[in-house]
Amino acid sequence: MDFIPAKESPLFIKGFRLYTWLLFKRRFKKVWLKQEYQPCANCKTVYYLNHHSWWDGLIPFLLNEFRFHQQARAIMEDKQMRQYSLFQKIGAFSINRDDPRKALPSLRYAVQSFEREQASLFIYPEGTITPAGSSMNFEGGLSWLYKRLAEVDFVPVGIHMHTIRHDKPELHLHVGRPVRIKENTSGDEQTDQFEKTLDNLLEELRATAGFDDSEFEQFV
């Protein structure tokens, strides 16, 4: 399948911004946010997230439009891009997960995207939807980007949904601190540290979400 680049439409984004806010407002009892990272005016950021549901495709847009305010793009599987073409208009571009050689142009495009001011990228390094609570198993794309993006923050974002208190689900989001990796580490070691950082963040989310919201603010 051919590569699908991002094709942002400012007019579409303006309308989709309100639609997305109202959609989360309607479908969730509350959306909670614990935010330990806010990009500075000149910061560039890679956000990496766990992938457990359909909603994960809209969460980056919600966070960027109402909190981060960067020039955001996201990597999306080519099959999903063809099914949901609207994501191209809000900054998504495709990746072919079936063939590593065909995935390389997408990763190079991601690096090129960081030539823009205040650039950011959202990536789901597991590559596909996984069961909630399963162990992290990242593909190699995140560490590949880390080696090639100097002075870019790599920030974990945990996503957790539950129905502990209501029949209508609540959504808890935790934006962690940038990951610090020692120099001269291998790609596998970098991947392992990225996995552990997000896994620890998710463990904390599962332990507190719905029981203790003192460190969260109501986002939506």
N, C-alpha and C positions, 0 to 999 in steps of 0.2 A: 504494500500500500504506500502511496506517496505521502511525504511529510506535509503536515498542515501547519503553517505558521500562525502566530497570533495576528489578529486583525482588529485591533481595538476600535470601537465606535463610541466616541464621547457622548453622542446623543443617546445611543442605546444604554450606555452605562448609567446615564443620569436617570432614565426611566426605570431601569432594572434595579437601581439602588433602593428606590422606594418599595418596589415590588418585593425585593428580598427581605427588607425589614418587616414588612407587613406579613410575609409568609412565615417567618420565624415567630412573630408575635402571635399568629393564629395557631400554629401547630405545636408550640411549646408553652407549658405553663409559665416557665421563666427560663431565661438564658443567663447564666452566671459567668463571671469572668474574674480570674486571678491573673493580673498582668505584672510580670516582673521585668519586662523589657518594653521600652518605647524607643523607636528609632530616632536618632538625632536628625537634624536638617540635612546633613550630608551623608548619613549612614546608608549602606547598602546591605541587604539582608537575604539570607536563605532561611525560610521557615520550613521545618520538616515535621510532619504530622502522622499520627496513627490513622489507619483507614478501616473503619468498621461498618460504615453505612453509606447510603445514598446521599445523605445530608452533607457529607464531607466535601462534596463538590462545590457547595455554596458557602461553607464556613470561611474559607480564605477571602472571598469577596466581601462578606459581612465584616470581617476583622479589618480588612484594608480600608474599606470605605468609611468606616465609623471610628477607627482607632489609628491605624498606621499611616494612612495617607501617602503611600509610596506609589511608584510606577510598577505595579504588580503584574507578574505573569505566573502561570502555573503549567506544570507538565501533566498531560492527560493521555491515557491510552488511546491509540488511534481509533479503535473500534468504538469507544465511547464518544470520541469527537465527532464521528460520522453520525452517531445516533442523536447527539445533542449539539448541533452546530452552533447554537447560541453562545456556547462557552468561548468560541473563537473571538467573539465580539467583546468579551470582557477580559481577554488576555491569555487564554489558554492556547497551548500548542501541543502537537501530538508527539507520541513516542511509540515505536514498534517494540513491544516486549517479547515478541516471538523470536527475534533474531538480534543478538547483541551488535552485530555489524550495522544493522539498520537503525539501531538506537543511537549510535554515535553522532549522526548529524543533529539529532535533537539535543544532545548534551552540549555540542558545540554551539548550537543556536542559543542555548541557555547562557553559556559564557558570554557570547556576543551581546546578549540582552543587558548585561551589566555595564556596558559602555554608556548606557543612559544614566542621567542623574537620578538619584533617589530610587534606584532600581531595587526590586525585590523579586523573589521567586518562591513559590509554594510547591513542595514536592512531597509525595507519599512514597517513601523509600521501600515499603513492603511491596509496592507495585500493583497490588490487587487488594480487594476487600478481604479481611481476615476476621475470624471469630473474636469477639471481645474477650479479653483475658488470656488470649493465646500469647506465646512467647514471641518476641521480636525476631524477625528474620529479614534483614534489609538486603536489598540488592546492592550492587557496587556503585551505582550512579552518584550517590551522595558523597562518598569519599573521592570519587573522580572529580567532582566539582570542587571539593575542598582543596585539592592539590593545585587547582588552576585559578582560584579566586582569592587573591590577596586582599587584605583589609575589608573583608566581607564578614559580617556576623552570621553565625550559624545557630539558629534559635529553635529549640524544641517547642512544640505546641501539642498539648494533650487534649483529647476529646473524649468525653464520657457522658452517656445518656442513661437516665434511670427513671423508674416510676415508684420510688420508695415512698413518696408522700402523697402522690396524686395519681389518678388514672391517666391524666395527661402528662406526657414525659417532660422532664426537666433536662436541660443541657448545661453541662459544666465545661468550661474551657480554661485551660491553664497555659499561659504563655510564660515559658521559663526564661532563665538567663542564658546568654550566649555560651556555647560550649567552648572550653579551652582545651586544646590538644597539644601535647608536648611535641617538640620538633623531632624529626627523624623517626617518626612512627610509620609503620607500613599501612597500606590501604586496608588490610584486614583489621589491624589494631584500631584504626580510625573508625571503621564501621562498627566495631565492637563497642567503642566508647559512645558513639552516637546512639546505638541501640540501648545501652545501659542507662544513659541519661534520660531518654524518653520513657523507658520501662519504669524507672524509679519515679518519674513524674506521674505516670499513670497509676502506679500502686498507691501513691499518696492521694490521687483523685478518687480512686475507688474506695479508699478508707474513709474519706471525709465528705464526699458529695452526698447531700441529702441528710447529713447528720450534723455537720458543723460548717456553716457558711460564713464564719466570721472573717475569713481572709478573702472572701469574694465580694464583688459588687454586682448588683443586678444590671446586666448589659442590655437586655431586651425584655 
